Amino acid sequence: MTFRHAAAAITALLVMSSAAAQTAQPAKPASTPAPAATAAKPGANPATDTATPGMPAAQAPTVAANTSPTGVAKPGDATAGQGKAAVCGACHGMDGNSTDPANPRLAGQSEQYIAGQLAQFKSGKRMNPIMQGFASALSEQDMHDIGAYFATQKPLPGVADQALVAQGETLYRQGDTDRGIPACMACHGPDGAGNPGAQYPRLTSQHSKYVESRLKAWKEATAPSDDPHTKIMMPIAQKLDDKDIAAVASYLEGLHTNDPSQAAPAGP
């Protein structure tokens, strides 16, 4: 009986040793991991596209073809922007000189301002269903290219209502200290060319109806805004009456730079 017990014990140890040896064998190399999800295309909408930074199961977005390796947009390319701006022509004119006064003239507007506004339309900070639809498909580089194209175009001169020129000019150049209204030219320049660095828009030759609509929108706004330009314009517009708005808007449409090619035609 003792011999049988010893043989059984030896057999059990051999079986256990064999199992342990099999367990200790190195695992087979894992198969090649599956490709990651496709990264977001330039211009993807974070609200609807899950392949956008901050959304679940997403990769970092790819760098647009004509951006720097850091992903920061390069200065706009007017030649590339001409093709990208073709769709804008339906409302703003192929050269940025819109024929419908409800749509702003973009000719001569600064690249920085146009790119900044397109970014606001895309993010929803500036609300306009039509513009948001167009801007949502644009990358940052697209916006700068479009802005660069329109910046190279010449705005057509407008005509001011002579009955409103005196009041409009006073408000634009001097403001009204008694009512706490600063001079418009403090931000937009003496000739209305704007300030590209600060993204203050060019106002020279802009449609008066469009300027009126923007000023009235700021005047009637009640919701607070974190946009620095809106913060400046809302309290100013709220101090203007309807005649002030009509006067300064008309004055701006007739305001021209010193460029002879943009001078208003002489009367008969």
Beta strands, then each sheet from edge to edge (+ up, - down):
end
